[in-house]
Amino acid sequence: VHPINFEEALKSIERTARTCYKSFDKITEDSHKEFVKRLIERGHEAMLEFADLAVTFVTNRSLANELVRHRLASFAQESTRYVNYRLSGIHFVLPEWWEDSTDEQTKIFYEQLKSAEKTYMDLIAEGWSPQQAREVLPNALRTEIVVKANFREWRHILKLRTDKAAHPQMRALMSDLASYLKQECPIVFSI
């Protein structure tokens, strides 16, 4: 999570929301806590759109592809067009179920990753650009992605991506974030 002062974010939400009620005179040093809590209880979550949070995830390409489907967020992702993995090395993120795999499944998966890595490196050595050679890289490729969204959208993302129907790797990724946010800003993120 990029540095954020949750206390100040809640105060900002309160100041903004009080515009709706013209009740600025009711602002006190700690009124933001109860006020934001009541907004959420009343379903007036539009006011949560006035505070943003940016989070950097290190995951694989397939999960990053799921994340960018959240249209109300902004994204900055490691680019396979420009990053030359021949220089930086290729890294993969193993799936959540890796430990439960049989020896044969592990062997097949690992061989595929090694083959993709070798093919990429060979194509780069033969003069292909990173954006050309990337076509052989698998979804397990490690990537870094920054996701910025407002508090309301993060609540929505966390509800979807921590649900038992979510992809196991996505659920694990988002459950860690949900736990952190619930601890740091329980008024908003104790969903």
Secondary structure by P-SEA (a helix, b strand, c coil): cccccaaaaaaaaaaaaaccccccccccccaaaaaaaaaaaaccccccccbbbbbbbbccaaaaaaaaccccccccccccccccccccbbbbbbccccccccaaaaaaaaaaaaaaaaaaaaaaaacccccccccccccccbbbbbbbbcaaaaaaaaaaaacccccaaaaaaaaaaaaaaaaaccccccc
